[in-house]
Amino acid sequence: MIIITFYALQTDQNCDICDKTFSQTTNLNTHVKGVHQKEKPFSCDICHMSVRTRQTLERHMSSVHSNEKPFECDKCHKTFALKGRLKNH
C-alpha cells in the first residue's frame, strides 16, 4: 500500500501595515496583534506584567521570579539567569 501525502505550499505573508514578511500566517497574525494592535495576552501571575508571547513570559518567569541562573562566566564564575546578560558581562 502506497500513501501519498500532499502539503500545501505556503507563500510568504506580508504585513499590510509595515510590509514585514512572514513565512507562516500564524506568525503574521501574532506580529499584527502584538506590534500594531499592542495586544499582550500573556500575563505574569506574580507581578501582572503583560507580554506578547508565551516565550517572553517564560523568560520573564525564569529570569525575574526564579533563582535559576544556569549561565556561568568561565572567568569569574558569576551566574546569570539569561544568556544575553552573561554575554554582556
LUMLUM-693626 format. One record per residue (C-alpha): residue number from 1; residue in three letters; y, x negated, z negated. Coordinates in steps of 0.001 Angstrom, whole numbers. Each point is the difference from the previous one (the first is absolute). Layout:
// LUMLUM-693626
   num   residuo         v         u         w
   NUM       ALA         Y         X         Z
...
//
This chain:
// LUMLUM-693626
   num   residuo         v         u         w
     1       MET         0         0         0
     2       ILE      3398     -1366      1007
     3       ILE      3117      1090     -1856
     4       ILE      3312      -564      1704
     5       THR      3163       224     -2056
     6       PHE      3440       296      1541
     7       TYR      3090     -1135     -1864
     8       ALA      3371      1420       894
     9       LEU      2410     -2716      1023
    10       GLN      3123        74     -2104
    11       THR      3220     -1157      1525
    12       ASP      2816     -1472     -2029
    13       GLN      2150      2518     -1854
    14       ASN      3776      -527      -109
    15       CYS      2340      1236     -2710
    16       ASP      2578      2329      1574
    17       ILE      2630     -1173     -2492
    18       CYS      -232     -3817        37
    19       ASP     -2462      -596      2872
    20       LYS     -2369     -2033     -2193
    21       THR     -3524       -22      1464
    22       PHE     -3229       904     -1813
    23       SER     -3596      -177      1184
    24       GLN     -1037      3061     -2011
    25       THR      1638      3392      -398
    26       THR      -636        12     -3754
    27       ASN      1980     -3233      -366
    28       LEU      2864      1492      2021
    29       ASN        19      3093     -2219
    30       THR         8     -2123     -3174
    31       HIS      2881     -2055      1424
    32       VAL      2121      3064       875
    33       LYS      -581      1674     -3371
    34       GLY       652     -3138     -2029
    35       VAL      2756     -1739      1952
    36       HIS      1965      2787      1644
    37       GLN      -717      2969     -2266
    38       LYS       -37     -2165     -3165
    39       GLU     -3186      1636     -1308
    40       LYS     -1718     -1813     -2859
    41       PRO     -3087      2072      -753
    42       PHE     -1710     -2449     -2367
    43       SER      1230      -147     -3577
    44       CYS      -853     -2252     -2932
    45       ASP     -1409      1973     -2952
    46       ILE      1488     -2489     -2459
    47       CYS      3605      -616      1126
    48       HIS       292      2706      2693
    49       MET      1098     -2450      2696
    50       SER      -557      1572      3433
    51       VAL     -1202     -1968      3020
    52       ARG      -900       642      3656
    53       THR     -3613     -1179        95
    54       ARG     -3084       -29     -2211
    55       GLN      -265     -3763       518
    56       THR      3523      -496     -1351
    57       LEU      -850      2114     -3045
    58       GLU     -3175     -2029      -598
    59       ARG      1985     -3247       263
    60       HIS      2609      1416     -2410
    61       MET     -2683      1001     -2515
    62       SER     -1691     -3399        69
    63       SER      3193     -2055      -117
    64       VAL      2089      2062     -2445
    65       HIS     -2381      1938     -2232
    66       SER     -2949     -2365      -164
    67       ASN      -503     -3358     -1633
    68       GLU     -2010     -1184      2995
    69       LYS      1375     -3194      1500
    70       PRO     -2629     -1257      2426
    71       PHE      2214     -2448      1910
    72       GLU       306     -3440     -1623
    73       CYS      2172     -2958       921
    74       ASP     -2141     -3071       723
    75       LYS      2629     -2333     -1463
    76       CYS      1214      1605     -3225
    77       HIS     -2664      2729      -484
    78       LYS      2556      2752      -446
    79       THR     -1479      3360      1034
    80       PHE      1514      2852      1995
    81       ALA      -857      3625       675
    82       LEU      1078      -202      3646
    83       LYS      -892     -2606      2603
    84       GLY      3589        49      1295
    85       ARG      1360      -966     -3410
    86       LEU     -2373     -2966      -141
    87       LYS      1115     -1023      3490
    88       ASN      3701       199     -1009
    89       HIS      -748     -2003     -3159
//
